[in-house]
Amino acid sequence: MKLPRMEKPDKYVGLYVVDFGDTTGVGFTAEEAAELFESEMFRDCKAYKIHKAYPDGRLELKGVRREIFQLEAGMLFYAGDIETARADYKRLVKSGVETDVPCRAKINLAKLSDDKYTVALIYPAEYDDEMSGWLLEHNYKTAGQVEGGISAVTQYYKANPEIIERHQLWPASTIENRTGEELLAATKMAIQR
């Protein structure tokens, strides 16, 4: 895979390189990569997330399975009583409101059984590293058990929890996503943004 030469490669960190086979595009958003993967025309393309960029133009890439764009991941913070769970929920919502989250996410305060509650932080799976980093950066801790990942969210949905409270988080800075014909035309460009 041959990458184009870029001015200011650091502005591409967190975006995606899509390898179409005969050409490559740098700077797709996760949503754009997901839309491309849904198309039969691009079923064989590959995506790589840009994790680090160097002044000389080199990029550190991490391959991303196409299925990941269709999934949700998350963190489930368990508590044995509603008071503890509600306090955990309020702290997480406060962090999400006061600081910029890496992606859209939802926070649920939910009852799983008479003595088991959870605060569920759920987000698109392709942002798992960024959301984990965000939680660490804000030193979010709870006293109870914690589960995370795609399978934890799948099990949470299967449990059909009783949602007590919910809150939606949105990132402050977002890159406008292209769709349809505009996105299709962009696949011919080496540098997306």
TORGULUM-355746 format. One record per atom (N, C-alpha, C): residue number from 1; atom name; y, x, z. Coordinates in steps of 0.001 Angstrom, whole numbers, plus 500000, padded with zeros to 6 digits. Atoms other than C-alpha are relative to their C-alpha. Example, Ala and Ser with C-alpha at 12.3 -4.5 7.8 and 13.67 -1.06 7.14 Angstrom:
<lolos>
1 N 498810 500890 500000
1 CA 495500 512300 507800
1 C 501200 500900 500000
2 N 498810 499180 499940
2 CA 498940 513670 507140
2 C 501090 499230 500730
</lolos>
This chain:
<lolos>
1 N 498832 500853 500000
1 CA 500000 500000 500000
1 C 501237 500904 500000
2 N 498776 499206 500121
2 CA 503327 501463 498939
2 C 501180 499143 500454
3 N 498848 500722 499470
3 CA 506393 500402 500915
3 C 501281 500478 499327
4 N 498725 499603 500602
4 CA 509887 500383 499426
4 C 500841 500804 500992
5 N 499062 499256 499155
5 CA 512583 502701 500752
5 C 501020 499010 500566
6 N 499123 500969 499341
6 CA 514779 500873 503269
6 C 501195 500682 500652
7 N 498834 499625 499211
7 CA 518268 501274 504633
7 C 499792 499326 501362
8 N 500101 500569 498652
8 CA 518256 500683 508418
8 C 498629 499363 500264
9 N 501334 500573 499803
9 CA 514495 500243 508861
9 C 499807 499319 501356
10 N 500154 500599 498676
10 CA 514942 499340 512552
10 C 500297 498500 500019
11 N 499705 501439 500013
11 CA 516291 495896 511593
11 C 498779 499167 499575
12 N 501209 500707 500436
12 CA 512791 495022 510308
12 C 498938 499889 501094
13 N 500963 500076 498901
13 CA 510998 495456 513650
13 C 499833 498534 500413
14 N 500304 501382 499656
14 CA 509276 492176 514519
14 C 499769 499117 498789
15 N 500252 500740 501240
15 CA 509157 491039 510895
15 C 498682 500478 499395
16 N 501307 499742 500604
16 CA 506204 491278 508506
16 C 500102 500648 498626
17 N 500236 499475 501339
17 CA 505082 493289 505527
17 C 498861 499162 499445
18 N 501074 500743 500656
18 CA 503047 491179 503114
18 C 499577 500790 498771
19 N 500599 499262 501118
19 CA 500742 493036 500746
19 C 499354 498979 499071
20 N 500497 500966 500975
20 CA 500170 490911 497649
20 C 498928 500601 499094
21 N 500977 499313 500840
21 CA 497787 493457 496114
21 C 500689 500929 499037
22 N 499284 499167 500977
22 CA 499918 494665 493222
22 C 501436 500304 500427
23 N 498652 499753 499472
23 CA 503260 494434 495092
23 C 499997 499786 501509
24 N 499851 500140 498555
24 CA 504493 494503 498674
24 C 501422 499527 500299
25 N 498689 500462 499566
25 CA 507352 492685 500389
25 C 500195 500313 501471
26 N 499688 499628 498620
26 CA 509023 493877 503602
26 C 501088 499079 500531
27 N 498973 500790 499345
27 CA 510893 491556 505961
27 C 499752 498508 500036
28 N 500316 501425 499882
28 CA 509094 488208 505964
28 C 499980 499607 501473
29 N 500133 500518 498633
29 CA 509346 486064 509117
29 C 498559 499523 500184
30 N 501344 500515 499714
30 CA 506188 484824 510829
30 C 499782 498653 499315
31 N 500122 501325 500620
31 CA 506867 481315 509547
31 C 499816 500114 498488
32 N 500143 499796 501445
32 CA 507242 482581 505969
32 C 498612 500535 499668
33 N 501351 499474 500230
33 CA 504021 484599 506198
33 C 498967 498890 500152
34 N 500922 501119 499801
34 CA 502248 481508 507545
34 C 499991 499074 498789
35 N 499934 500876 501179
35 CA 503485 479406 504620
35 C 499323 500646 498791
36 N 500666 499303 501111
36 CA 502342 482046 502131
36 C 498489 499918 500136
37 N 501445 500047 499767
37 CA 498880 482115 503707
37 C 499413 498610 499742
38 N 500476 501360 500258
38 CA 498619 478331 503346
38 C 499830 499727 498507
39 N 500045 500198 501446
39 CA 499050 478667 499590
39 C 498739 500623 499406
40 N 501183 499488 500714
40 CA 495980 479080 497412
40 C 500355 501247 499178
41 N 499550 498887 500829
41 CA 498007 481488 495263
41 C 499977 501334 500758
42 N 499904 498774 499209
42 CA 498267 483986 498141
42 C 498850 500136 500998
43 N 501115 499986 499053
43 CA 494877 483532 499799
43 C 499442 501398 500261
44 N 500541 498653 499818
44 CA 493984 487217 499322
44 C 501025 501006 500512
45 N 498997 499043 499536
45 CA 497233 488739 500567
45 C 499738 500361 501461
46 N 500157 499521 498634
46 CA 497430 490665 503826
46 C 501373 500129 500636
47 N 498729 499887 499279
47 CA 500130 490705 506508
47 C 499889 501058 501090
48 N 499907 498967 498978
48 CA 501223 493479 508840
48 C 501306 499802 500755
49 N 498797 500137 499189
49 CA 503647 493112 511713
49 C 500611 501388 500207
50 N 499292 498734 499818
50 CA 506276 495848 511980
50 C 500306 500162 501489
51 N 499828 499781 498564
51 CA 506091 497212 515539
51 C 501046 501050 500327
52 N 499046 498928 499745
52 CA 508255 500301 515256
52 C 500505 500522 498668
53 N 499410 499418 501210
53 CA 510599 501830 512701
53 C 500676 501302 500380
54 N 499408 498686 499769
54 CA 511806 505410 512422
54 C 501157 500209 499030
55 N 498828 499774 500861
55 CA 515108 506677 510972
55 C 499653 500483 498588
56 N 500377 499502 501327
56 CA 513239 508356 508090
56 C 499341 498922 499131
57 N 500554 501101 500781
57 CA 511930 504941 506963
57 C 498539 499689 500281
58 N 501398 500289 499664
58 CA 508397 505192 508348
58 C 499929 498775 500911
59 N 500217 501195 499191
59 CA 507033 502027 509924
59 C 498643 500071 500670
60 N 501291 500201 499347
60 CA 504307 501408 512488
60 C 499636 498547 499782
61 N 500440 501351 500350
61 CA 502344 498395 511321
61 C 498728 499639 500748
62 N 501228 500513 499393
62 CA 499691 496235 512935
62 C 499518 498851 499127
63 N 500559 501065 500831
63 CA 497418 494124 510744
63 C 499869 498706 500776
64 N 500057 501312 499378
64 CA 497503 490409 511472
64 C 499048 499124 499186
65 N 500928 500910 500688
65 CA 494595 488092 510628
65 C 500739 498738 499568
66 N 499316 501180 500527
66 CA 495702 485168 508511
66 C 499823 498772 500893
67 N 500266 501156 499133
67 CA 494133 482684 510949
67 C 500983 499921 501172
68 N 499132 499951 498822
68 CA 496497 483801 513727
68 C 501243 499132 499810
69 N 498796 500778 500276
69 CA 499380 481989 512012
69 C 499782 498500 500187
70 N 500310 501412 499820
70 CA 497615 478659 512544
70 C 499733 499644 501461
71 N 500438 500193 498620
71 CA 496975 479107 516277
71 C 501133 500111 501004
72 N 499093 499848 498878
72 CA 498757 478831 519592
72 C 499334 500883 501046
73 N 500465 499206 498869
73 CA 498411 481300 522442
73 C 500866 499617 501183
74 N 499179 500315 498846
74 CA 499779 481147 525921
74 C 499504 500650 501262
75 N 500346 499549 498661
75 CA 499647 481932 529581
75 C 499935 498762 500888
76 N 500173 501109 499067
76 CA 498346 479501 532195
76 C 500038 500568 501411
77 N 499810 499542 498627
77 CA 499524 480060 535756
77 C 499524 498886 500925
78 N 500630 501036 499189
78 CA 497328 478138 538226
78 C 500531 500000 501434
79 N 499607 500179 498598
79 CA 498240 476770 541659
79 C 499113 498917 500608
80 N 500840 500967 499302
80 CA 496336 474800 544283
80 C 500735 498775 500494
81 N 499234 501160 499545
81 CA 499184 472411 545131
81 C 501231 499820 499104
82 N 498895 500357 500881
82 CA 502050 470676 543371
82 C 501283 500745 500369
83 N 498769 499320 499591
83 CA 504798 472362 545418
83 C 500061 501418 499421
84 N 500063 498639 500541
84 CA 503699 475872 544408
84 C 500154 499977 498486
85 N 499938 500099 501460
85 CA 503197 474833 540786
85 C 501413 499633 499538
86 N 498639 500422 500375
86 CA 506611 473131 540656
86 C 500986 501158 500159
87 N 499121 498835 499806
87 CA 508323 476244 542051
87 C 499782 501020 498879
88 N 500309 499090 501118
88 CA 506528 478407 539437
88 C 500617 499480 498705
89 N 499455 500635 501198
89 CA 507559 475954 536708
89 C 501522 500173 499935
90 N 498537 499900 499979
90 CA 511224 475941 537773
90 C 500459 501431 499747
91 N 499631 498600 500227
91 CA 511365 479761 537866
91 C 499814 500390 498540
92 N 500258 499661 501404
92 CA 509830 480039 534388
92 C 501009 499316 499081
93 N 498989 500710 500803
93 CA 512135 477391 532906
93 C 501348 500686 500153
94 N 498716 499331 499753
94 CA 515132 479113 534523
94 C 500080 501305 499205
95 N 500017 498752 500778
95 CA 514128 482458 532969
95 C 500168 499718 498512
96 N 499933 500348 501420
96 CA 513684 480800 529585
96 C 501347 499482 499563
97 N 498682 500546 500310
97 CA 517040 479064 529722
97 C 501077 501090 500086
98 N 498966 498986 499761
98 CA 519015 482054 531021
98 C 499881 501225 499106
99 N 500198 498820 500841
99 CA 517542 484676 528693
99 C 499430 499594 498650
100 N 500475 500271 501351
100 CA 516627 484877 525038
100 C 498488 500196 499919
101 N 501446 499889 500194
101 CA 512941 484107 524449
101 C 499732 500485 498575
102 N 500287 499455 501327
102 CA 511277 485834 521476
102 C 499689 498950 498927
103 N 500397 501033 500970
103 CA 510121 482557 519851
103 C 500079 498643 500689
104 N 500051 501325 499388
104 CA 509958 478841 520358
104 C 498763 499949 500894
105 N 501108 500110 499052
105 CA 507745 477994 523313
105 C 500170 498721 500791
106 N 499909 501161 499121
106 CA 506908 475057 525496
106 C 499410 500369 501348
107 N 500481 499799 498644
107 CA 506405 475019 529234
107 C 499605 498636 500536
108 N 500487 501230 499403
108 CA 504281 472311 530823
108 C 499640 500244 501457
109 N 500529 500076 498640
109 CA 503772 471563 534502
109 C 498953 498909 499930
110 N 501083 500954 500215
110 CA 500394 469874 534493
110 C 499021 499971 501167
111 N 501041 500198 498988
111 CA 497791 468477 536865
111 C 498655 500016 499280
112 N 501335 499903 500591
112 CA 494219 469468 536012
112 C 498984 499220 500817
113 N 500860 500764 499086
113 CA 492497 467927 539068
113 C 500776 499807 501300
114 N 499291 500278 498749
114 CA 493363 466838 542623
114 C 500538 501254 500677
115 N 499555 498778 499334
115 CA 493674 470425 543801
115 C 500226 501165 499031
116 N 499757 498934 500976
116 CA 494436 472322 540595
116 C 501121 499580 499054
117 N 498836 500208 500853
117 CA 497774 472509 538818
117 C 500208 501255 499166
118 N 499685 498829 500808
118 CA 499021 474785 536082
118 C 501396 499893 499417
119 N 498786 499882 500797
119 CA 502221 475955 534509
119 C 499529 500669 498715
120 N 500487 499507 501291
120 CA 501363 476394 530834
120 C 501187 500407 499139
121 N 499011 499478 500942
121 CA 503549 478594 528631
121 C 499271 500169 498675
122 N 500733 500037 501267
122 CA 502449 477930 525025
122 C 500951 500309 498852
123 N 499151 499505 501087
123 CA 503783 479594 521867
123 C 499123 500362 498798
124 N 500790 499594 501166
124 CA 502720 480593 518322
124 C 499281 501331 500283
125 N 500844 498852 499661
125 CA 499890 483143 518588
125 C 500529 501326 499459
126 N 499508 498743 500565
126 CA 501628 485697 516369
126 C 501065 500656 500877
127 N 498995 499453 499091
127 CA 504185 486198 519180
127 C 499408 500403 501352
128 N 500656 499707 498727
128 CA 501638 487073 521875
128 C 500553 501267 500661
129 N 499471 498751 499426
129 CA 502855 490664 522365
129 C 501427 499827 500505
130 N 498600 500177 499622
130 CA 506512 489656 522460
130 C 500147 499129 501252
131 N 499904 500874 498833
131 CA 505956 486841 524969
131 C 499458 500695 501245
132 N 500507 499226 498860
132 CA 503856 489095 527214
132 C 501062 500975 500480
133 N 498913 499083 499660
133 CA 506659 491647 527090
133 C 501157 499286 500674
134 N 498918 500785 499415
134 CA 509226 488958 527883
134 C 499681 499649 501454
135 N 500402 500323 498623
135 CA 507261 487868 530980
135 C 500084 501230 500897
136 N 499931 498758 499222
136 CA 506959 491480 532145
136 C 501445 500411 500258
137 N 498586 499637 499880
137 CA 510644 492141 531502
137 C 500700 499177 501074
138 N 499377 500884 499013
138 CA 511571 489179 533706
138 C 499203 499937 501296
139 N 500780 499844 498771
139 CA 508998 490138 536332
139 C 499478 498662 500519
140 N 500503 501311 499602
140 CA 507500 486649 536318
140 C 498632 500171 500647
141 N 501255 499882 499252
141 CA 504768 486497 538962
141 C 499715 498694 500706
142 N 500434 501145 499216
142 CA 502770 483780 540625
142 C 498919 500490 500962
143 N 501012 499615 499013
143 CA 500370 483837 543564
143 C 498591 499657 499539
144 N 501316 500480 500405
144 CA 497529 482092 541746
144 C 499400 500757 498827
145 N 500734 499440 501133
145 CA 495067 482931 539010
145 C 500799 499791 498712
146 N 499317 500081 501288
146 CA 496385 483559 535495
146 C 498964 500180 498895
147 N 500818 499842 501203
147 CA 494645 483090 532140
147 C 500940 500071 498816
148 N 499150 499923 501169
148 CA 496012 483933 528757
148 C 499211 500097 498724
149 N 500589 499857 501316
149 CA 495339 483954 525049
149 C 499794 498686 499285
150 N 500264 501166 500845
150 CA 494236 481576 522351
150 C 498958 499087 500637
151 N 501078 500815 499428
151 CA 491039 480438 524057
151 C 500462 499272 501260
152 N 499491 500668 498797
152 CA 492897 479648 527309
152 C 500782 498748 499619
153 N 499227 501162 500449
153 CA 495244 477313 525420
153 C 499064 498927 499437
154 N 500982 500953 500535
154 CA 492328 475701 523571
154 C 499313 499244 501132
155 N 500651 500643 498847
155 CA 490574 475013 526905
155 C 500966 499078 500738
156 N 498979 500822 499356
156 CA 493808 473671 528376
156 C 500127 498657 499275
157 N 499903 501246 500763
157 CA 494123 471112 525566
157 C 498738 499151 500153
158 N 501265 500740 499850
158 CA 490430 470164 525867
158 C 499906 499316 501360
159 N 500030 500574 498653
159 CA 490921 469492 529604
159 C 500844 498726 500100
160 N 499148 501189 500032
160 CA 493448 466777 528657
160 C 500789 499843 501307
161 N 499286 500020 498725
161 CA 495778 467592 531569
161 C 501055 498900 500058
162 N 498909 500959 499781
162 CA 498261 465138 533055
162 C 501300 500801 500053
163 N 498730 499270 500060
163 CA 501696 466469 532063
163 C 500982 499347 500965
164 N 499053 500488 499006
164 CA 504110 466106 534965
164 C 501442 500234 499519
165 N 498696 499653 500565
165 CA 507112 467894 533422
165 C 499781 500899 498801
166 N 500073 499128 501172
166 CA 507787 469656 530133
166 C 501396 500468 499620
167 N 498725 499444 500446
167 CA 510482 471886 528724
167 C 499756 500803 498719
168 N 500091 499261 501268
168 CA 511035 473296 525211
168 C 501005 501141 500024
169 N 499119 498834 500103
169 CA 512470 476802 524756
169 C 500188 500353 498535
170 N 499688 499569 501357
170 CA 514179 478025 521590
170 C 500637 501379 500055
171 N 499341 498690 500021
171 CA 515131 481594 520703
171 C 501458 499824 499574
172 N 498571 500102 500329
172 CA 518900 482133 520537
172 C 500277 500521 498600
173 N 499747 499418 501322
173 CA 518840 484343 517474
173 C 498785 499778 499114
174 N 501098 500235 500922
174 CA 516731 483153 514620
174 C 500440 500359 498586
175 N 499763 499719 501411
175 CA 516471 484290 511059
175 C 499628 498738 499243
176 N 500282 501208 500764
176 CA 516655 481415 508633
176 C 498766 500219 499130
177 N 501236 499917 500769
177 CA 513232 480802 507116
177 C 500175 499345 498642
178 N 500006 500588 501339
178 CA 512831 480204 503423
178 C 498678 499252 499822
179 N 501206 500778 500271
179 CA 510352 477629 502182
179 C 499924 499663 498523
180 N 500182 500508 501356
180 CA 508960 476276 498933
180 C 500363 500972 498898
181 N 499625 499215 501180
181 CA 510478 477553 495704
181 C 500779 501264 500364
182 N 499209 498837 499578
182 CA 512920 479856 497487
182 C 499080 501108 500536
183 N 500950 499015 499470
183 CA 510066 481576 499357
183 C 499137 500568 498881
184 N 500800 499543 501133
184 CA 507959 481762 496195
184 C 500765 501028 499164
185 N 499188 499048 500755
185 CA 510819 483496 494352
185 C 500158 501316 500773
186 N 499819 498794 499173
186 CA 511196 485953 497266
186 C 498783 500922 499957
187 N 501207 499162 500027
187 CA 507616 487189 496846
187 C 500095 501086 498932
188 N 499822 498980 501035
188 CA 508822 489183 493836
188 C 500960 501109 500441
189 N 499054 499017 499489
189 CA 511342 491119 495968
189 C 499302 500948 500977
190 N 500592 499003 499105
190 CA 510336 494352 497734
190 C 500625 499939 501388
191 N 499266 500106 498723
191 CA 513003 493984 500455
191 C 500482 498575 500139
192 N 499709 501416 499814
192 CA 513396 490498 501874
192 C 501378 499707 500585
193 N 498741 500279 499288
193 CA 516522 490807 503997
193 C 500867 501219 500029
</lolos>
